[in-house]
Amino acid sequence: MRNKRTTATLVRLLENARYEVLPTASTEEKVLEHVPRDRTITVTASPSKGLEATLDLAERLTGHGYPTVPHLAARMVSGRGELAEIAERLRGKGITSVFVPGGDAEAVGDYPDALALLEDLRDLGSPFAHVGITGYPESHPTIHDDLTVQSMWDKRRYATHIVSNLTFDPAVVRDWVRRLRARGVAMPLLLGIPGPVERAKLLGMATRIGVGESTKFLAKNKGLFARLAAPGGFTGETFLERCAPALGEDGAIVEGLHVFTFNQIGETEAWRTDMLERLRDGT
């Protein structure tokens, strides 16, 4: 039986959920059709599409009234000159938040990792009020665990919040959040979860983002496919239920969810609102 504190935690997380989308031709239309204007939308950066696709969609969604967070993948930015131009361009459109991953592409210029770009953002006067970085609850497929821990520690001076990568083990989430706080990393955290995506649609999306990128995508998300075998796909609901007690602990500082929609945008919003209604009704 779910207790009141767990229910309150689940409601809070779902109320503060943001959606990650990919910049495809149909994304803008899907967002406008299904997502209310107060929901934050983050736009991924794909080496096959280029950073322009990310920036353009972020600007258009901002123009429609959405709080929008473009992903500035460090390895896709050539250097400080381009970074300064991007910052000026986005600020001119009213965008005040960015997410800075390293990215899966080969470095095109001066930034081998997210930290290098974050340092230059600071030197440019910290043009964005909110800067997110990636956290890895589980092992990264290409980076040693010790390096991911050190990297997060190094980046804490330049960022305002952490977005966790996908994981499906509530115990891993609990232990990671506790270790994070024990090390003195006090930034708010957004827990990364997949939306209600079906296996066939996810495989199709992985194929469309490019052959090289798909290989990396599949390598990083092996656990996701195993959990999509059941009819109806994986909604994350049971996972959230099991995570909630740890996410509601004093000092956890988990402020919301970062939902990987895989562009199943309408399905994701329908799932979120339905779960919220059931929680509020006590069902």
N, C-alpha and C positions, 0 to 999 in steps of 0.2 A: 504494500500500500504506500503510495507516494505521500510524503508529509508536506506540510504547508510551506516549509522553507524550500524544499526541492521544487514544488510547483511555482513558487515565486521566482526562483532562479531561472527555470525554463521560460516563464513568461517574459522575464527581463531580457534574456538572451534573444528570444525570437522577436521581441519588439525592437531590438537593436541589431538586426541582421542586415548585412549589406550583400549585394549580389555581384559576383564576378562574371563578366561576359566576354566573349571573343568578338573582335571587330570584323564581322562578316556583313554581307550585303543586307541581310534581313534583320540584323540585331536591333537597329533603331526602331523599326516598325514593331517588333515584338515587345520591346520595353514600353513603348508608348501605349500599346494595346493592353498590357497586363499589369504594369507596375505603377503604383501611386507615386506622385511627384516627391514625396518626402523620403523615399527609399534611396539610399546611397548606392550608386552603381560604380564598380571598378572595371576598367577596360584593360585587358591583357595586351602584352606586346609580343608579336610573333615575327621572328626573323624572315619568314616567307612572305609576310605582308608588309613589313617595314614599320618603322615607328610612326610614320605619317598616318597610317590607318588608325592607330591608337589615338593619336592627338586629335585627329579630325572627328572621330566618333565621340570622344570625350567633350569636345567643344560643342558639338551638335546637341548632345544630351544635356549639357549645362544650359544651352540656349532654351531647351524645353522646360527648364526649372529643376532638373535633378541635381543633387549634390553628387559630383562626379570625381573619380580618382583615377587618373591615367597611370599606367605602369611605366616607369622609366627604367627599362632594363639596361643596366650599366654597360654591358658589352655591346649594345646597339648604338651607343652615343660616342661620337668621335673624340670629343674633348671639351674643354671648358668653353670654347667659343660657341659650339653648338648647344651646350647645356645652358649657357646664358640666354641664347636665342629662344630656346624652349621655355625657360622660366618666364621670360618677358611675354612670350606669346600666350602662355597659359594664364598668367596673372591678368593679362589684358582681357581675357574672357571671363574673369571672375573665379578661376579655379584656384583653390587654396590648399589642396591636399594631393599628395602623390604617394605612390608605393614604389619602392626602389629594391627590386631583386637584382641579382647578378645577371640572370638570364641564361638561356641555353645556347645562345649563338657564340661563335668565335668572336673575340674582341675585334672591333673595327678600328679602334683607336687607343686612347690613353687609359681606358678603364678596364682593368682585368677582373674587377669585382665590384660589389656594391659599395664597399667602404671607400674606395677611391672616388667614386662619384659623390658620395655623401660629404666627404671632406671638401670637395669643390663647391657643393651647394652652400656649405657654411661660409666658405671664402667669398661666395657671391652675395653674402648678406642674409642667408637663410630665408629665401624668398617665399617659402611655403610654411603655413602655420602648422600643418600636419604632415608628417613624414613616416610612412610605415616601412618596416623591414620584415624579412622572413625569419620564422623560427622553425626548427626541425625537431619535433617530438621523437621521431625515429631516425635511424641512420639515413644519411643522404647517400644516393647510389654512387656518387663520384667524389665525395668529400669526407675525410675522416671525422669521426664524432668530436674529437678534441678540437679540431679546427672550427667546426660549426659552433661549439661552445665559446671558444675564444673570439670568433668573429662577432657573435651577438654581443659579447661584453665590449668589444672594441666599438661597435656601432651604436651603443646605447647613448653616447654623447650627442649623436647627430639625429636621432629619431625620436618620435613621440609615442609610437605604439608598435607592437609586434603582431604579425599575422602568422598563425601556425600553418604549416603544410599539412596535407591530408594524413590522417592516421585513423585506424579503426579499432583501437584497443583502449577502452576507458582507463585501464590501469596505467598504460603508458602515458596518457594525458595527465592523470593525477600525479604520477611521480615526476613528470617533466615540469609541470607547473610548480610543484613544491621545490624541486632543485633550482629552478629559475629564481624563485624568490629567495631561497637560502643563499644564493650567490650574490644577492644584492641587486639583481635586475628588477627594477620597480616599475617599468613601463606597463601601461595597460595592454591587455592581450585580447585579440579576437581569435576565436577558435575556428579553424578551417574545417568545414564539413562539405560533403557532396550533397547536392540537391537530389530530388527524386528522378534520377536519370536511368533509362533502360540500357541494358548491355549493348544492344544493336546500335542504338543512337550514339552511345559513347564511343564505340568502335568506329562508327562512321565519322564522328567528329575528329577522332585521333588521326584518321586517314586524311581528312581534308586539311589539317594544319601543316601538312608537308611530310615527306618521307623521313627525312633526318630528324625532324622535330617529333614525329610520331614515335620513332624508336626510343627517344629519350623520355617522352611522355609515358610510354608503356613501361619502361624500366623503372620509372619513379612511382608508378601507380599499380604495380602488380596486384597488391592486395585488393584493390577496388574491383577488379574483374572477377575475382573469386567470389566476392560478395554480391555480385550482380546476377549470379546464376539463377536465383529463385525468380519465379514469375512476379512481375510488378516492380522489380528492381529494388534498389537500396534507397530508402528515404532519409536515413540518419536518425529516425525517431527513437528507436531502441538505444542506439549509441548515445544520443543526447540524454536520455533518461538515466543511463548508467553513469554518464560523466557529471551530471548536475550536482550531486552532493559535493564533489571535490571542487567544482567550479564556483560553488556558493560559499566555500570556506572563507573565513576572515583572512584577508591578506592575499587571496588568489588574484584579485584585480582582473578578472575576466569580464570584459564590458559588453561583449556581443559576439555575433557569429559572422564569419566570412564564408558565404555559401558559393561553392564552385557550381555554377548552373550548367556548364557545358552547353550553354545556349538553350537549355530547356526552361525558358524564362517563365512562361505561363504556368507550367506544371510546378515550378518551384514556388511561385507566389501563392498558388492555390494550396499547396501543402502547408506553407507557413501559416497562412490565415486560418486554415482548417484546424491545425494543431493548437493555435492560440485560442480559438473558440472553444475547443474541447477542454483545454486547461482551465479557462475562465468559468466554464460551466461545471467543472468538477467531474467530467466524464473521462 
